[in-house]
C-alpha cells in the first residue's frame, strides 16, 4: 500500500468518526437491516405498487439536488485545513465521507429497489448513493433557482416510468433492462462533474449566504391590539430550527408567506388524498406514507412551537402591552395561523372519514 493511499485512509477514518460515532453507525445499520426485513416480509405475497417504489427512490435524488452543499465543520477549518496536506486530498476525503452520509440516507429507500428487483436492486442502491453524493457537490455552487429547476427536471424524469416512459433511469421497474446502463451513465457523469468541481470549489460557509428580499409593509394604525397581532401572524409564519448534518451545527430562521404555505399544503393534501383513495389498503403504503406524513405534521407543529418568540421584538411589544397579555394574543394568533395553514389536511381527513 502506497504512502499516499495509507494517508488518505487515515484521513477518511478521521473525518468519518469526527462526524459519526461508532455506536451510531452500528445502531443505524441494525435499524436499516431490520427495516429491510420488515419491508420484504410485509410485501411477501403482495405486489408493491410501482408508484411507491419509484416515488420513494426519487426522494433522495430530488433532496440532493435541492440541498447541494459541501459541509465543513469548524474543526475542519481550525485543525484540518492548516495541516501540511494537499488540499485535494482533504477534499477527496470529504467527498468520500459525503458518500457515507448520503449512503446512510439512501439505505432506507433502497429497501424498495431490493424488494422489487431482487439482487439487482443492490446495484440500483449503490448507483443511487454515488449519484446523490456527486450531485451534492456538482451542484453546490449553483443558485437555489437553478437547483430547483434541475431538481424538478430530474424528478419528473425519474418519475416518468409511472407514465410508461421507457427512457428513464428507473424504467427497469417497468421491464426495460437498458435502464441499468442509463442509470450508470448518469451516475458516472455526476461523479465526473463532482470530481472536477472539487478542484474549483471554494470553501463554502456553513452558515449559507444571506439573501436580500423585499418586505411588504403592514399597517397597524387601526383595530384592537389582538387584531394587530393576528394581522401580523396571518401575513407570514416564522420558522426556526437547529440543524446538524455531518457534525455541522447551524441555526436557521425562515419567514414564509401564509398564502404560499397554504398553497403548498393544499397541493400536498390533494396528493395525499389521491394516494389514500387508490392505494389505501396496501400494506407497504401503510408502513411508509402514513407514518411519514404523521411525522411531518408533528415535526411542523414542533418547529412552530419551538420558534415561538424567537423573532419577536419583545423590547418593543412589552412596551405597548403587558407581557402576559401580549403572550396570550401572540400564541392564540399563531395557533390560528397554523390551523389555517394545515386546514387542507383537516378537510381531506374529513372526506376520507
Secondary structure, 3 states (H helix, E strand, C coil): CCHHHHHHHHHHHHHHHHHCCHHHHHHHHHHHHHHHHHHHHHCCCCCCCHHHHHHHHHHHHHHHHHCCCCCCCHHHHHHHCCCCCCHHHHHHHHHHHHHHHHHHHHHHHHHHHHHHHCCHHHHHHHHHHHHHHHHHHHCCCCCHHHHHHHHHHHHHHHHHHHHCCCCCCCHHHHCCCCHHHHHHHHHHHHHHHHHHHHHHCCCCCCCCCCCCCCCCCCCCCCCCHHHHHHHHHHHEEEEEEEEEECCEEEEEEEEEEHHHHHHHHHHHHHHHHHHHHHHCCCHHHHHHHHHHHHHHHHHHHHHHHHCCCCCCCHHHHCCCCCHHHHHHHHHHHHHHHHHHHCHHHHHHHHHHC
